[in-house]
Amino acid sequence: MGKNETTGMDFILLGLFSSMKHADVLIGVIILVYVAALTGNSTLILLILVGSWLHTPMYFLLRQLSLIDLLLISTTVPKMATGFLSGKKSISNAACGTQMFFSLMLGAAECFLLTLMCCDRSVAVCRPLRHPVIMNQRVCLVMVMGSWAGGALDALVQTAYTMHLPRCGPKEIEHFFCEVMAILSSSCEDTSANKSTLLVAGTVLLLIPLIIIFSSYSLIFFTVLRMNSPKGRNKALTTCSSHLMVVSLFYGPAIFTYMTPGSSHSPDWDKAVSVFFSIITPTLNPFIYSLRNKDVLGALRKIFVRGLCSN
C-alpha cells in the first residue's frame, strides 16, 4: 500500500447544492417531492392490493414498479436531506457501498421490469384472447423475481468492482450519493479502463431491453392499425402511451449516462441527470399511470366513498 493510500476514512458527499444560493429552499423542494413520491407510490400499491378488479398481470407488474420507485428514491433523498440539515456530509465505507448496491439494484430491476411490462402490453394487444393464459400468475412471479435477481446480480458485480479500489487523501465525492462513476474518480489508480468497462456493460444492459421494447411496440403499432374498433384502438393506445412515457423518462437519463462520452459530462450535469433518474422519475411514475387510468381512478373513488360511508 502506498504511503498516501487510505482505506479506513469515510467518504465526504459534497451534496447537490454545494455551490448554490438559497440551498435551504431547494432542499425543501426536494423533501416535498420525496413526500409526493411516497404518497403517490404508496397509494398506488394500496389501491392495487385492495381493488380485486385490479388483480391482473398489468397491475401486478405496476405494483412492483411502484415498490421499486418507492425504495429507489428512499436510497438517496433521506441521506441527502439529513446530511444537509445536520451539516454532517460524511458517510462510512460500509454505508456508501450499501447505498451504491441498492441504487444500482433498484435501477437495474426497474430496467428489466419496464421491459417485461412492455412484453405484457404486447401480448395483451396482439393476442388478447391468449393473454390470461400466457401471462398467468406463475409467469408474472417469474418475471418479477427475475427482475429483482438480475438487478441484485448487476449491483453486486458493479459495487464489488468499484469499492475494492484504493483511495488517496480526502475522499470527497462530487455528488449527493455514492454514484459509481463519482466513486471511481476518487481512486488513486487510473480508472479509465474501469470506467470504460462499466460503460460498455451499462450500454449492453440498456441496448438489449431497448431492442425488445422497440420490437414490442412495433408489433403493438401494427396491430392497432389493423383494429376496426375505434374504442379498442383508443384503449390500447391510452394504456401503452402511459407505459411509453414512463419508459422515456427512465431510459433518457440512462442513455445520457451510459451511451454518451464520459468526457462530455460535467459534475453538475451528472448530478442533474441523477436527480431526474432517482428523484423526479419515481415521483412522476404513479401519477402518469393513475391520472389517465379509469380503473385506478375508479378504485380510488370507491375507497374514498367507502371511507366516507363508514364514518
Secondary structure per residue as TSV (DSSP state, phi and psi in degrees):
chain	resnum	aa	ss	phi	psi
A	1	M	-	360.0	131.6
A	2	G	-	-67.7	161.7
A	3	K	T	-69.3	-24.4
A	4	N	T	-95.5	1.6
A	5	E	E	-83.4	136.7
A	6	T	E	-128.0	147.2
A	7	T	S	-131.0	-19.0
A	8	G	S	-98.2	-11.1
A	9	M	S	-71.9	151.6
A	10	D	-	-74.6	158.3
A	11	F	E	-81.8	152.5
A	12	I	E	-114.9	111.7
A	13	L	E	-85.8	113.1
A	14	L	-	-70.6	-19.5
A	15	G	-	91.8	178.8
A	16	L	S	-84.3	-30.2
A	17	F	-	-117.2	38.4
A	18	S	T	-63.6	-28.9
A	19	S	T	-125.4	25.7
A	20	M	-	-108.6	147.0
A	21	K	T	-81.8	156.2
A	22	H	T	56.3	38.9
A	23	A	H	-63.0	-30.4
A	24	D	H	-65.0	-35.1
A	25	V	H	-68.2	-42.7
A	26	L	H	-65.9	-39.2
A	27	I	H	-68.4	-30.9
A	28	G	H	-63.5	-39.8
A	29	V	H	-64.3	-42.7
A	30	I	H	-60.5	-41.4
A	31	I	H	-65.1	-40.9
A	32	L	H	-63.2	-40.2
A	33	V	H	-62.8	-40.3
A	34	Y	H	-62.5	-42.6
A	35	V	H	-63.0	-41.0
A	36	A	H	-62.8	-39.5
A	37	A	H	-65.1	-44.1
A	38	L	H	-61.3	-44.8
A	39	T	H	-65.6	-48.9
A	40	G	H	-63.3	-48.5
A	41	N	H	-69.9	-40.2
A	42	S	H	-64.1	-41.6
A	43	T	H	-63.1	-43.0
A	44	L	H	-64.8	-41.1
A	45	I	H	-61.5	-44.6
A	46	L	H	-64.1	-43.6
A	47	L	H	-61.5	-42.1
A	48	I	H	-69.3	-34.6
A	49	L	H	-69.4	-42.1
A	50	V	H	-80.0	-40.3
A	51	G	-	-77.3	106.9
A	52	S	G	-64.0	-28.7
A	53	W	G	-74.6	-6.2
A	54	L	G	-100.5	8.9
A	55	H	-	-85.5	67.4
A	56	T	S	-124.3	165.0
A	57	P	H	-54.9	-42.6
A	58	M	H	-60.9	-44.5
A	59	Y	H	-77.6	-26.6
A	60	F	H	-63.8	-44.8
A	61	L	H	-68.9	-36.2
A	62	L	H	-65.2	-36.7
A	63	R	H	-62.3	-40.3
A	64	Q	H	-66.0	-38.0
A	65	L	H	-62.0	-42.5
A	66	S	H	-65.1	-37.5
A	67	L	H	-64.0	-43.9
A	68	I	H	-61.8	-45.3
A	69	D	H	-62.9	-39.2
A	70	L	H	-61.2	-43.6
A	71	L	H	-74.7	-36.4
A	72	L	H	-62.5	-48.1
A	73	I	H	-69.3	-26.0
A	74	S	H	-78.1	-12.1
A	75	T	T	-79.3	-18.5
A	76	T	T	-117.0	-47.7
A	77	V	H	-65.6	-46.9
A	78	P	H	-57.9	-44.4
A	79	K	H	-64.6	-42.1
A	80	M	H	-63.6	-43.9
A	81	A	H	-68.2	-45.0
A	82	T	H	-66.4	-36.8
A	83	G	H	-63.4	-40.7
A	84	F	H	-69.1	-45.6
A	85	L	H	-71.0	-33.4
A	86	S	H	-91.3	-16.8
A	87	G	-	80.8	0.8
A	88	K	-	-93.2	105.9
A	89	K	-	-98.0	-3.2
A	90	S	E	-79.9	153.7
A	91	I	E	-145.4	134.0
A	92	S	-	-69.2	162.8
A	93	N	H	-57.5	-44.7
A	94	A	H	-64.4	-44.3
A	95	A	H	-65.8	-37.6
A	96	C	H	-65.4	-45.7
A	97	G	H	-62.3	-38.9
A	98	T	H	-64.8	-45.9
A	99	Q	H	-61.8	-42.8
A	100	M	H	-62.1	-44.9
A	101	F	H	-59.7	-48.7
A	102	F	H	-69.8	-37.2
A	103	S	H	-66.3	-40.0
A	104	L	H	-69.0	-42.9
A	105	M	H	-61.9	-46.5
A	106	L	H	-69.2	-37.4
A	107	G	H	-64.6	-45.0
A	108	A	H	-67.2	-40.1
A	109	A	H	-61.3	-39.3
A	110	E	H	-67.0	-37.9
A	111	C	H	-58.3	-49.1
A	112	F	H	-66.2	-42.0
A	113	L	H	-66.6	-40.5
A	114	L	H	-61.7	-36.3
A	115	T	H	-65.7	-44.2
A	116	L	H	-69.1	-33.8
A	117	M	H	-63.3	-36.0
A	118	C	H	-65.1	-40.8
A	119	C	H	-62.4	-39.5
A	120	D	H	-62.0	-43.5
A	121	R	H	-64.6	-37.0
A	122	S	H	-63.6	-44.0
A	123	V	H	-65.9	-41.5
A	124	A	H	-63.0	-37.4
A	125	V	H	-85.3	-43.4
A	126	C	H	-82.2	-32.1
A	127	R	S	-135.5	65.1
A	128	P	T	-60.9	-35.1
A	129	L	T	-71.5	-29.0
A	130	R	T	-92.3	-7.1
A	131	H	H	-57.4	-48.4
A	132	P	H	-60.7	-31.4
A	133	V	H	-77.5	-45.9
A	134	I	H	-67.6	-47.0
A	135	M	T	-96.9	59.1
A	136	N	-	-78.4	177.0
A	137	Q	H	-60.8	-39.1
A	138	R	H	-64.7	-44.1
A	139	V	H	-61.8	-42.6
A	140	C	H	-62.1	-42.4
A	141	L	H	-63.2	-41.6
A	142	V	H	-63.5	-40.4
A	143	M	H	-61.7	-45.1
A	144	V	H	-67.8	-46.7
A	145	M	H	-62.9	-37.3
A	146	G	H	-64.2	-38.7
A	147	S	H	-63.8	-46.3
A	148	W	H	-67.0	-43.0
A	149	A	H	-66.7	-42.0
A	150	G	H	-63.3	-41.0
A	151	G	H	-64.5	-41.4
A	152	A	H	-65.4	-41.0
A	153	L	H	-64.9	-46.3
A	154	D	H	-60.1	-44.1
A	155	A	H	-66.4	-39.2
A	156	L	H	-62.1	-44.6
A	157	V	H	-64.8	-48.2
A	158	Q	H	-66.9	-39.7
A	159	T	H	-67.4	-46.4
A	160	A	H	-63.1	-38.8
A	161	Y	H	-64.5	-35.5
A	162	T	H	-86.6	-43.2
A	163	M	H	-77.3	-14.6
A	164	H	T	-81.0	-11.5
A	165	L	S	-72.4	142.5
A	166	P	-	-72.6	151.7
A	167	R	E	-118.3	155.4
A	168	C	E	-125.3	136.2
A	169	G	S	65.8	-159.0
A	170	P	S	-62.0	126.8
A	171	K	-	-91.7	67.9
A	172	E	E	-84.2	131.0
A	173	I	E	-112.9	119.9
A	174	E	S	-79.5	65.5
A	175	H	S	-163.4	172.1
A	176	F	S	-102.3	-0.8
A	177	F	S	-153.4	174.4
A	178	C	-	-79.5	81.2
A	179	E	-	-86.9	142.7
A	180	V	H	-55.9	-53.5
A	181	M	H	-64.6	-35.6
A	182	A	H	-66.8	-38.7
A	183	I	H	-68.1	-41.4
A	184	L	H	-59.9	-35.0
A	185	S	T	-67.8	-16.4
A	186	S	T	-91.0	1.2
A	187	S	B	-78.4	152.0
A	188	C	S	-67.5	-33.1
A	189	E	S	-82.5	165.0
A	190	D	-	-73.6	112.5
A	191	T	-	-103.6	15.3
A	192	S	H	-60.9	-39.5
A	193	A	H	-67.6	-39.2
A	194	N	H	-62.7	-44.9
A	195	K	H	-63.4	-41.4
A	196	S	H	-63.0	-40.9
A	197	T	H	-62.6	-45.3
A	198	L	H	-66.5	-36.6
A	199	L	H	-66.6	-41.0
A	200	V	H	-64.6	-44.8
A	201	A	H	-62.2	-42.1
A	202	G	H	-65.2	-38.3
A	203	T	H	-63.9	-44.9
A	204	V	H	-62.7	-41.3
A	205	L	H	-63.8	-27.6
A	206	L	H	-87.5	-38.8
A	207	L	H	-65.3	-42.2
A	208	I	H	-62.6	-50.1
A	209	P	H	-60.9	-37.5
A	210	L	H	-63.8	-38.5
A	211	I	H	-64.5	-42.3
A	212	I	H	-64.6	-43.6
A	213	I	H	-63.3	-44.5
A	214	F	H	-62.8	-42.7
A	215	S	H	-64.7	-42.6
A	216	S	H	-64.0	-44.6
A	217	Y	H	-71.9	-26.4
A	218	S	H	-64.9	-44.6
A	219	L	H	-61.9	-43.2
A	220	I	H	-61.5	-45.2
A	221	F	H	-60.3	-47.3
A	222	F	H	-68.8	-33.7
A	223	T	H	-67.7	-42.7
A	224	V	H	-63.0	-38.2
A	225	L	H	-62.0	-30.2
A	226	R	T	-87.6	-4.9
A	227	M	-	-71.2	136.8
A	228	N	-	-88.1	-26.2
A	229	S	-	-87.5	117.8
A	230	P	H	-61.0	-34.6
A	231	K	H	-65.2	-45.0
A	232	G	H	-65.2	-37.8
A	233	R	H	-64.6	-44.5
A	234	N	H	-66.3	-38.5
A	235	K	H	-64.6	-43.1
A	236	A	H	-64.6	-43.2
A	237	L	H	-67.2	-38.6
A	238	T	H	-65.1	-45.9
A	239	T	H	-62.6	-45.4
A	240	C	H	-73.2	-30.6
A	241	S	H	-65.0	-35.8
A	242	S	H	-64.3	-45.3
A	243	H	H	-65.7	-39.8
A	244	L	H	-65.0	-35.6
A	245	M	H	-66.4	-42.7
A	246	V	H	-64.7	-41.5
A	247	V	H	-60.3	-42.8
A	248	S	H	-64.2	-41.1
A	249	L	H	-64.7	-35.1
A	250	F	H	-77.9	-48.9
A	251	Y	H	-78.0	-23.2
A	252	G	H	-57.4	-58.1
A	253	P	H	-62.5	-35.3
A	254	A	H	-65.2	-40.0
A	255	I	H	-65.2	-40.6
A	256	F	H	-61.3	-40.9
A	257	T	H	-71.2	-45.1
A	258	Y	H	-103.1	-18.0
A	259	M	S	-118.5	14.9
A	260	T	S	-122.7	152.3
A	261	P	-	-57.6	133.3
A	262	G	G	-62.4	-27.9
A	263	S	G	-66.8	-20.0
A	264	S	G	-86.3	-1.7
A	265	H	-	-95.1	123.5
A	266	S	-	-93.1	158.1
A	267	P	H	-55.9	-38.2
A	268	D	H	-65.7	-40.2
A	269	W	H	-65.8	-42.2
A	270	D	H	-61.1	-40.9
A	271	K	H	-67.3	-39.4
A	272	A	H	-63.8	-42.5
A	273	V	H	-65.1	-39.5
A	274	S	H	-65.2	-37.2
A	275	V	H	-61.2	-45.2
A	276	F	I	-62.7	-43.7
A	277	F	I	-71.8	-45.4
A	278	S	I	-97.9	-11.7
A	279	I	I	-123.3	-53.1
A	280	I	I	-69.6	-49.2
A	281	T	H	-61.0	-47.8
A	282	P	H	-61.4	-24.4
A	283	T	H	-77.6	-40.2
A	284	L	H	-76.8	-32.3
A	285	N	H	-52.5	-50.2
A	286	P	H	-64.3	-31.9
A	287	F	H	-74.4	-35.3
A	288	I	H	-63.0	-42.5
A	289	Y	H	-76.0	-27.7
A	290	S	H	-95.8	-36.0
A	291	L	H	-66.5	-27.1
A	292	R	T	-108.6	13.2
A	293	N	-	-112.8	112.2
A	294	K	H	-66.3	-32.9
A	295	D	H	-65.7	-45.2
A	296	V	H	-68.3	-43.4
A	297	L	H	-64.0	-36.7
A	298	G	H	-66.0	-39.3
A	299	A	H	-64.8	-41.7
A	300	L	H	-63.2	-40.9
A	301	R	H	-65.6	-42.4
A	302	K	H	-65.3	-41.9
A	303	I	H	-67.3	-37.4
A	304	F	H	-65.5	-44.8
A	305	V	H	-65.0	-40.3
A	306	R	H	-62.3	-38.4
A	307	G	H	-66.9	-38.7
A	308	L	H	-65.5	-42.0
A	309	C	H	-65.6	-38.5
A	310	S	H	-67.9	-27.8
A	311	N	-	-79.5	360.0
